[in-house]
Amino acid sequence: MNCPYCGKAMEEGFLSSKSPVFWSEEVSGLPVPTQRGDVLLGKALGLLRPKACLCRDCRTVITKY
């Protein structure tokens, strides 16, 4: 995959975390989804390692959930 910002090739890999990786509109201070609109970036709670692409030049990570 090419970076949508600079056009260079992105590196394929995985996101790692001891707690769930999720997207939220606000920072709750808790390591788990707490808001109705929170989106888990994986299939279940626990140790998730969703696939991701990294651009070191733009400092951008792209992942599908």
NORQUI-V947447 format. One record per residue. N is the residue number from 1. RES is the residue in one small letter. PSI is psi in degrees with one decimal (* if undefined). Layout:
<<N/RES/PSI> <N/RES/PSI>>
This chain:
<<1/m/141.6> <2/n/145.7> <3/c/130.5> <4/p/-11.5> <5/y/-45.3> <6/c/-13.2> <7/g/-2.4> <8/k/158.8> <9/a/137.8> <10/m/153.0> <11/e/137.5> <12/e/143.2> <13/g/-151.7> <14/f/149.9> <15/l/138.3> <16/s/145.5> <17/s/151.7> <18/k/-20.5> <19/s/170.6> <20/p/142.7> <21/v/124.4> <22/f/159.5> <23/w/140.9> <24/s/149.4> <25/e/-25.6> <26/e/156.0> <27/v/119.9> <28/s/-20.1> <29/g/-4.8> <30/l/147.4> <31/p/12.9> <32/v/155.5> <33/p/132.6> <34/t/-17.3> <35/q/152.2> <36/r/-37.2> <37/g/2.0> <38/d/143.2> <39/v/118.7> <40/l/136.3> <41/l/51.8> <42/g/-171.1> <43/k/-20.5> <44/a/166.0> <45/l/156.5> <46/g/-151.6> <47/l/106.9> <48/l/143.4> <49/r/71.9> <50/p/145.3> <51/k/146.4> <52/a/156.3> <53/c/139.3> <54/l/133.5> <55/c/109.9> <56/r/-30.9> <57/d/-43.9> <58/c/-8.1> <59/r/47.5> <60/t/138.1> <61/v/133.4> <62/i/132.3> <63/t/152.2> <64/k/147.3> <65/y/*>>
